[in-house]
């Protein structure tokens, strides 16, 4: 059975709608109504960032990536969803 999405090749993956930081944890609200979170300390640059620097996160690439301009750090939503972290817990 071929769905309309497959027939038209429409991308249906969830994208980020909102992002925030609380207690060094990054939270992302997704377009499919889920909220995912991960510890900032799982990434090298974020691990050494101050709490204030972590707060400066922005959604980019139509909700497919996180960006910290002052830290020059980009993390894709796909990488987060696939568990591709740089540092162990």
GUTORDREN-111691 format. One record per atom (N, C-alpha, C): y, x, z. Coordinates in steps of 0.02 Angstrom, whole numbers, plus 50000, padded with zeros to 5 digits. Layout:
N
YXZ/...
END
This chain:
89
499415004250000/500005000050000/500625004450000/501085003249956/501705007149951/502275003049980/502615005850029/503175002350058/503795003150014/504274998950026/504904999449988/505235006150000/505205008650062/505505015150078/505195020650036/504515020550030/504185025749990/504335024949916/504355018749893/504485017449823/505185019849803/505665018649846/506355020649831/506525027549857/506055030749892/506145037349920/506755037549968/506795032450010/507335032050060/507125035850122/507575039950147/507445043650208/507495039050268/506975038850309/506975034250365/506925037850432/507015044350434/506965047950496/507575046450540/507465046650605/507995045250652/508505050950651/509135049150661/509675054050666/510035052950732/510405057950753/510775057450815/511405053250807/511515048850855/512125044750856/512615047050909/512345049950962/512765052051019/512415057851053/512815062451080/512535068151116/512965069451177/512645071251233/513005072951294/512585077751335/512915080851383/512595085851426/512695083851498/512155084151537/512185082851609/511695087451644/511945091251691/511515095851730/511125100651685/511465103551635/511175108351589/510595105551548/510585099051540/510105095651497/510495092351441/510265093251379/510575090351320/510225083751304/510595078351300/510325071651285/510585069551216/510125066551177/510305064251110/510065057051103/510525052551088/510355045651072/510215045250998/509625042650979/509415042450910/509525035550879/509545035450813/509655029250776/509075024350783/508505026550807/507925022050817/507885019750890/508435020550927/508515018150996/508185022551049/507885028151030/507615032751080/508165037251105/508055039951165/508485045251192/508015051051207/508155056851178/507755062751191/508195067751229/507865072251264/508235077251304/507845083751306/508215089151315/507895095651324/508355100051366/508055104751404/508465109351444/508835114351399/509475115251411/509865120051372/509575127051378/509265128451433/509005135151446/508405136951403/508185132551359/507635134151313/507875137951252/508545138851245/508825142551189/509245148351216/509185154151184/509495160351208/510245159551219/510605157351170/511335156851176/511535151651227/511195145951226/511365140651274/511185142651345/510675146651352/510455148951418/511015152851453/511395156651415/511925160751445/512615157251443/512645151251415/513275147551411/513465144551478/514105143851489/514345140551550/514255132951542/514295129351597/514245122051594/514795119151551/515395122051554/515955119751514/515825120851439/515535126551422/515385127951352/514855123151325/514365121451367/513845116751345/514125109951328/514645107951365/514945101351355/515275100651286/515405106051252/515765106051188/515305104651128/514725101851139/514255100351085/514505094751041/514345095350977/514525090150927/513925088850883/513875082650859/513385080950808/513665082950740/513255085950699/513455087950631/512915085950581/513065086950519/512605085550463/512335078350467/512795073650476/512605066550479/512085065150533/512175068350591/511735067150648/511085071050647/511025076050603/510415079850597/510435086650632/511005088350661/511075094850695/511575094450751/511485098950799/511965099850854/512345106250841/512985106250858/513415112050846/513845113450907/513835119850928/514295122350979/514745127450943/515325125350923/515775129450883/515955136050918/516155135650981/516375141651017/515805146551031/515185143951032/514605148351043/514295150550977/514525147650921/514235148850855/513485147550856/513295141750883/512595139750890/512475133050855/511945132850815/511735126750781/510995125650796/510815119450811/510115117650823/509975111250785/509445111150745/509285105150708/508905100250751/509015093950737/508645088650771/507905089150755/507745090850693/507055091650673/506705097050715/507045102650726/506755107950767/506635105750839/507105102050866/507015099550934/506425094850937/506385090150889/505845085250888/505165088650879/505155094350845/504525097950835/504375102950890/504805103150941/504695107650998/504795114950983/505215116650934/505345123650917/505895126450960/505715128751019/506175131551067/506105139151067/506625142751087/506615150051087/506325152951151/506425149551206/506225152251271/505735147551306/505265150351344/504795146151382/505145142651440/504815137751468/505075134251526/505135138851585/
END
